[in-house]
Amino acid sequence: MQYTQLGRSGLKVSRLCLGTMNFGPQTEEAAAHSIMDSALESGINFFDTANVYGGSGRHGWTEEIIGRWFAQGGERRERTVLATKLYGTMTDRPNESKLSALNIRRALDASLKRLQTDYIDVYQFHHIDRNTPWDEIWQAMEVAVQQGKILYAGSSNFAGWHIAQAQEAASRRHFNGLVSEQSIYNLLTRNVELEVIPAAQQYGLGLIPWSPLHGGLLGGVLKKERNGVRRTEGRAAETLKKHHEQIRQYEDLADDLGHEPGDVALAWLLHQPAVTAPIVGPRTQEQLDAGIRALEVTLDADALKRLDDIFPGHRTAPEDYAW
């Protein structure tokens, strides 16, 4: 396993992050525990979750599954860099969502209880809260750090200017601010290259891409459909129809390179200088194994250019659209 530092922090994390969103709704608890054990054995030490994970009416379920895994001992907690998130609505009470100081305090304590741990390594804002001032947010986070309940702060789904706003407010308070940003980023969705990635690099944030296979569309979907393994429906089917020719060329390129399409998509992210660790969210052990396999894939300059030709990216704004 390869390791790198998370942004400008001294925290070392694996080049793959284990996403746990499927644990509970898609993957039963025993299988989830087995997957987490296997992840640790393979060297993955970076686990990501959120307080809302668990499905409709079961918010917190995923954190509880992880908490019972930690409770088994064997230094599971000590070997894990644990990241969770807050923002989403947990109940119908008015103060149990977003980033008010009150919700930060209550949501953090609730997550700690479900996770059966004393502290969170990286506590992330799941979305920007436009109604809460940054001074309030950072004051609440400073208290949590002083109490030893969190070590680092991270963001998710922020625009570039949100990152700048957050970091400048933190700097005025002599607080470290954000060390990471979690964004959707893959060959099909490269919007973050406009402003999010430049902001993250400027302020020293590690980028943690979610949906690296774009919901499976970069995981060999056409090959699977031909073999009767998978049938794409709903929004995914619409996206596949729109990008059918690109995905066909991409799967052909993966064949030329001698790799599975999903391995190439993950490897491409690992070759991007701003990326710390793509999030792999396996439902099964086989999917975890496939994610780990991508660490062995090296893409040369020609392969990277051919991928850019198939899936054109963005230059930094404003050069991408202006002189």
C-alpha positions in Angstrom: 0.0 0.0 0.0 1.1 3.5 -0.8 0.7 6.4 1.7 0.7 10.1 1.4 0.0 13.1 3.7 -3.5 14.5 3.8 -3.2 18.0 2.3 -0.7 20.1 4.2 -1.3 18.2 7.4 1.1 15.7 8.9 -1.5 12.9 8.8 -0.6 9.9 6.6 -3.4 8.2 4.8 -3.5 5.4 2.2 -3.8 6.2 -1.5 -7.3 4.6 -1.4 -10.0 5.6 1.0 -12.7 3.0 2.0 -16.1 4.4 1.5 -18.8 2.9 3.7 -22.1 4.3 2.3 -23.2 0.8 1.3 -22.7 -0.7 4.7 -26.2 -1.4 6.0 -28.5 -0.7 3.1 -26.6 -2.8 0.5 -24.1 -4.8 2.6 -25.1 -6.7 5.7 -23.1 -6.1 8.9 -21.1 -9.3 8.9 -19.9 -8.7 5.3 -19.2 -5.1 6.1 -17.0 -6.1 9.0 -15.2 -8.6 6.8 -14.6 -5.9 4.2 -13.2 -3.5 6.7 -10.9 -6.2 8.1 -9.7 -7.0 4.6 -9.1 -3.3 3.9 -6.9 -2.9 7.0 -5.0 -6.1 6.1 -4.3 -4.7 2.6 -3.0 -1.4 4.2 -6.0 0.8 3.6 -6.1 2.9 6.8 -8.4 5.7 5.6 -12.2 5.1 6.2 -14.9 7.5 5.3 -18.5 7.6 6.5 -21.3 10.1 7.4 -23.9 10.5 10.0 -26.7 10.3 7.5 -25.5 7.0 5.9 -27.9 4.1 6.5 -30.8 4.8 4.2 -34.2 6.4 4.7 -35.3 6.1 8.3 -32.0 4.6 9.3 -29.7 7.6 9.6 -26.7 6.6 11.7 -26.9 2.9 10.8 -23.6 2.8 9.0 -21.8 4.6 11.8 -23.2 2.0 14.2 -21.9 -0.8 12.1 -18.5 0.7 12.1 -18.7 1.3 15.9 -19.5 -2.4 16.5 -16.5 -3.3 14.3 -14.2 -1.0 16.4 -15.6 -2.6 19.6 -14.2 -6.0 18.5 -10.8 -4.7 19.5 -7.6 -5.9 17.8 -6.5 -2.2 17.5 -9.0 -1.7 14.7 -9.6 1.9 15.9 -5.9 2.7 16.4 -5.1 1.4 12.9 -7.9 3.5 11.3 -7.9 7.1 10.2 -11.6 7.8 10.7 -13.5 10.5 8.7 -17.1 11.2 9.1 -19.4 14.0 8.1 -22.3 16.2 9.3 -24.8 18.5 7.6 -27.7 16.3 6.6 -31.0 16.3 8.4 -31.1 13.6 11.1 -34.5 14.2 12.6 -37.5 16.6 12.0 -36.3 18.9 14.8 -35.2 22.3 13.6 -31.6 22.3 14.8 -30.5 18.9 13.7 -29.0 19.7 10.4 -26.4 22.0 8.7 -23.5 23.7 10.5 -24.8 25.7 13.4 -22.7 25.6 16.5 -25.5 23.7 18.2 -25.7 21.1 15.5 -21.9 20.7 15.4 -21.9 19.9 19.1 -24.9 17.6 19.1 -24.0 15.8 15.8 -20.4 15.3 16.9 -21.4 13.7 20.2 -24.0 11.5 18.5 -21.5 10.3 15.9 -18.9 9.6 18.6 -21.5 7.5 20.5 -22.5 5.5 17.4 -18.9 5.0 16.3 -17.9 3.9 19.9 -14.8 6.1 19.8 -13.5 9.1 21.7 -12.5 11.2 18.7 -12.8 11.7 15.0 -9.7 12.1 12.9 -11.2 14.1 10.1 -14.6 15.8 10.8 -16.1 16.9 7.5 -18.8 19.4 6.4 -20.9 17.4 4.0 -22.1 20.6 2.2 -21.7 24.3 2.4 -24.0 26.0 4.8 -24.8 29.5 3.4 -26.8 30.5 6.5 -24.2 30.1 9.2 -21.2 32.5 9.4 -17.7 31.0 9.3 -16.8 32.5 12.6 -19.5 30.5 14.3 -18.5 27.3 12.5 -14.8 27.7 13.3 -15.5 28.6 16.9 -17.5 25.4 17.4 -14.8 23.4 15.7 -12.1 25.0 17.8 -13.9 23.9 20.9 -14.2 20.4 19.6 -10.4 20.3 18.9 -9.7 21.7 22.4 -11.9 19.0 23.9 -10.0 16.3 21.9 -13.1 15.2 20.0 -11.7 16.0 16.6 -8.3 16.4 15.1 -8.8 17.8 11.6 -11.6 19.5 9.7 -12.5 18.8 6.1 -15.1 19.8 3.5 -17.2 18.1 0.9 -19.0 19.4 -2.1 -17.6 22.9 -1.7 -17.1 25.3 -4.6 -13.6 26.8 -5.0 -14.7 30.2 -3.5 -16.2 28.3 -0.5 -12.8 26.8 0.2 -11.2 30.3 0.0 -13.8 31.8 2.2 -13.4 29.1 4.8 -9.6 29.2 4.9 -9.4 33.0 5.1 -11.9 33.0 8.0 -9.8 30.3 9.7 -6.6 32.2 9.1 -8.0 35.3 10.8 -8.7 33.1 13.9 -5.2 31.5 13.7 -6.9 28.1 13.2 -5.8 25.4 10.7 -9.1 25.3 8.9 -9.7 22.6 6.3 -7.1 19.9 5.4 -9.2 18.1 2.7 -12.0 18.5 0.2 -14.2 15.6 -0.9 -15.7 16.2 -4.4 -17.1 14.2 -7.2 -14.3 13.7 -9.7 -13.8 11.1 -12.4 -13.1 10.9 -16.1 -16.7 11.8 -17.0 -17.1 14.6 -14.4 -14.1 17.0 -14.3 -15.7 20.3 -13.3 -13.6 20.6 -10.2 -10.6 21.2 -12.4 -12.0 24.7 -13.1 -11.7 26.2 -9.6 -12.0 23.6 -6.8 -8.7 21.9 -7.5 -6.8 25.2 -7.9 -8.3 26.4 -4.6 -7.4 23.1 -2.8 -3.9 23.3 -4.1 -3.5 26.9 -3.2 -4.7 26.4 0.4 -3.0 23.0 0.9 -6.1 20.7 0.9 -6.0 17.1 -0.1 -8.6 16.1 -2.7 -10.7 13.0 -1.9 -12.7 12.1 -5.0 -16.0 10.4 -4.6 -17.8 8.4 -7.3 -14.5 7.6 -9.1 -16.3 5.2 -11.5 -19.3 7.5 -11.9 -21.8 5.1 -10.5 -20.3 2.1 -12.3 -20.4 3.7 -15.8 -16.6 3.7 -15.9 -16.4 0.1 -14.6 -16.9 -1.7 -17.9 -20.7 -1.1 -18.2 -20.9 -1.9 -21.9 -18.9 -5.1 -21.5 -21.1 -6.2 -18.6 -24.3 -5.4 -20.5 -23.1 -7.5 -23.4 -22.5 -10.4 -21.0 -25.9 -10.0 -19.4 -24.3 -9.1 -16.0 -25.8 -5.7 -15.7 -28.6 -3.6 -17.1 -28.4 0.1 -16.6 -31.6 2.0 -15.7 -32.9 5.4 -14.8 -30.5 8.4 -14.7 -27.5 6.1 -15.3 -29.1 4.8 -18.5 -29.6 8.4 -19.7 -26.0 9.2 -18.9 -24.8 6.1 -20.7 -26.9 7.0 -23.7 -25.4 10.5 -23.8 -21.8 9.3 -23.5 -22.1 5.9 -25.2 -19.4 6.6 -27.8 -16.9 7.9 -25.3 -17.4 5.0 -23.0 -17.0 2.5 -25.9 -13.7 4.2 -26.9 -12.7 4.1 -23.2 -13.4 0.4 -22.8 -11.5 -0.3 -26.0 -8.6 1.7 -24.7 -8.6 -0.3 -21.4 -8.5 -3.5 -23.5 -5.5 -2.1 -25.4 -3.8 -1.3 -22.1 -4.5 -4.8 -20.8 -6.5 -3.6 -17.8 -10.1 -3.6 -16.6 -11.9 -0.3 -17.2 -12.5 0.3 -13.5 -8.8 -0.1 -12.8 -7.9 2.5 -15.5 -10.4 5.0 -14.1 -9.0 4.7 -10.6 -5.4 4.7 -11.8 -6.1 7.9 -13.8 -7.3 9.6 -10.6 -4.2 8.4 -8.7 -2.1 10.0 -11.5 -3.7 13.4 -10.9 -1.3 15.6 -8.7 -4.1 17.1 -6.6 -5.6 13.7 -5.6 -4.9 12.2 -2.2 -7.1 9.2 -2.2 -10.1 8.2 -4.3 -13.0 6.7 -2.3 -13.9 3.2 -3.2 -17.3 2.2 -1.8 -17.5 -1.6 -2.2 -20.6 -3.6 -1.7 -18.6 -6.9 -1.8 -15.1 -8.2 -1.2 -14.6 -8.6 -4.9 -15.2 -4.9 -5.5 -12.7 -4.0 -2.8 -10.1 -6.3 -4.4 -10.7 -4.6 -7.8 -10.1 -1.2 -6.2 -6.8 -2.4 -4.6 -5.7 -3.8 -7.9 -5.8 -0.4 -9.5 -2.8 0.7 -7.3 -0.6 -1.5 -9.6 -1.7 0.2 -12.8 0.8 2.7 -14.3 -0.4 4.9 -17.1 2.2 6.4 -19.3 2.0 9.8 -21.0 0.5 8.4 -24.1 -2.3 6.6 -22.2 -3.1 9.7 -20.2 -3.3 11.8 -23.4 -5.6 9.2 -25.0 -7.9 9.4 -21.9 -7.9 13.2 -22.1 -8.8 12.9 -25.8 -11.8 10.7 -25.0 -12.8 12.7 -21.9 -11.7 16.3 -22.3 -11.0 18.1 -19.1 -10.8 21.7 -18.0 -8.1 24.2 -17.7 -8.0 26.4 -14.6 -10.6 29.2 -14.7 -10.7 31.7 -16.3 -8.4 30.5 -19.0 -10.8 27.6 -19.7 -13.4 29.9 -21.1 -11.7 33.3 -21.6 -8.4 34.7 -22.8 
